[in-house]
Amino acid sequence: MNHNLLNAKKAYFFVEALRNYYKIKTILLSYNHINEECFKVLVEIFKVNNTLESIDLSFNKLNDNSIYLLYENLKENFSFKEINLSFISISGTGKSS
């Protein structure tokens, strides 16, 4: 799904489609202009699917809050081996209030 300009509405349908599909191991979501609003919907994947091993979120509009949300939702999901966060805009200062 690279280069698809994913928004929150499309992300919702994507998550719903994957909700009961447990064989998927890799999701490629680079270059989708995913922002924090959209990402809040996408993290549902991590809660319901424990077979994912790799996700590519590179070249998106994620921020510190998005990365914190990712961390919070992956704490109990031990299937992940690789997360590509290349070229995203995080400040390194942490989650904003």
N, C-alpha and C positions, 0 to 999 in steps of 0.2 A: 504494500500500500504506500510505497514511497511516492512523493510528488502528487498528493491528492488534496491538498488544502483542507485538511480535516478540521471541522468546527465541532462545537459541543453537541449539536444535534446529530451530526454524522457519527461522532464518537459514541453516542448513546446506542445507536443501531449496531455499530461495530461490536460493542461490548455485549449487547444482547445476542448477537449472532454467535459469539464465542462462549457465552455463559455455560452451555452444556457440551461444548466441543473440547474434550480433554486430551486429544491427541496432538494438538498443536504445540510445537516446541520453540519456534522462533517467530517473532513479529518484527517486521521492518516498517518503521514509521518515520523515517528520515524525510526532511524537506516537506513537512506538512503544515508548517506555520502553527504548530500546536502551542497554544498559550496556556496560562494557568487555569482558566475557566474550562477549557477543553480537557486539560489533564486531570482535573478533578473527576471527570466522568471516566476517563481511561483507567485510572488506578483501580477501578472496580475489577478489572481483569485479574489483578494480582491477588485479590481477595477470594475469587471464585475458581481460579485455575492454578493448580499446583503442578502442572506438567511443563509450564513454560521454562525454558532454560536460557533464552536469549531475547533481548529486545534492543532495537536500534532506535534511539530517540535523537540522533544527531541532527544538527542544523534545524532546530526548532526554536521557538520563542519561550522556552522554559526559564524560570527564574528561581531565586533562592527558596521561595515558598513551594514551588513545584518539586524541587529536589527534597525538601523536608517531607512533603507529602509522599513522595516515592519511598523515602526511608521508612516512614511510619507504616506504610502498607506492605513493605517487604520484610519487616522484622520477623514475621512468622512464616514466610514463604521461603523454604530452603532449597527449592528446585533451581533457582537462578544461578547461572554460571558466568553470564556476561551481560553487561549493560553498556551500550555505547552512548555516551553523553558528549561526544565531540562537538565543538563549536556551538555551545549553548551559552546564553548570557547570564551567568551567575556572578555575583559580586565577591563571594568568598567571605562575606560578613555574617552570613547566617540568615535565618528566617526573620522576616519583618513582622511586627505585631499587627 
